[in-house]
Structures are given as structure tokens and as C-alpha cells.
Amino acid sequence: MAEMKSTHRTEEEKQYIKKRLNIIEGQIKGIKQMIDDDRYCDDVLTQLLAANKSIESLENYILESHLEKCIKRQIQEGKLEVTDEIMGLFKKFR
């Protein structure tokens, strides 16, 4: 069975991420309401783009944190196989 990895985050980091997720959740709920209200496609697409940008911004925040904390620590510990993990992760983002 594969090792279960975890990431320790400070309470401040957790609160920041959860706040951003709550904003994204609100955006998605708003888009759902726009569909129910038969809003114009252009308006819906604009809101979808905004939600997507919010998700991308949060992805970048978590990726930066991952590189700075998790990957850096593992390399310092001599676990160079972590480079395969990060290469796979970058491929997912294409």
C-alpha cells in the first residue's frame, strides 16, 4: 500500500485557503442561479471565467507553497525521487 502523504498547514494558511474556497463556492452558486434565471450566455460565460480565474489563483498559491515547503524539504532530505512527482504535477497543469 502506498504511503499516505500529508501537508502541515498553519491555521492562517488553512483559513486563507478556506476563505478562497468559500468565495469560489459562492461564485459557483451564483452561476447556478444565473442558469435558473435564464441569464444571457455571455453573462454566464463571464462569471465562469471569473470562477476559473479564482480557481487558478488558488492553484498557484497551493503550488507555490508545495514547492517551497514540501518539495524543498524532501530534496533537502535527499529524496530526489520527488522530482518525478513534481514533473507529473506540471504535466497535469498543461
Secondary structure, DSSP 8 states (H G I E B T S, - for coil): ----------HHHHHHHHHHHHHHHHHHHHHHHHHHTT--HHHHHHHHHHHHHHHHHHHHHHHHHIIIIIIHHHHHTT-TTHHHHHHHHHHHT-
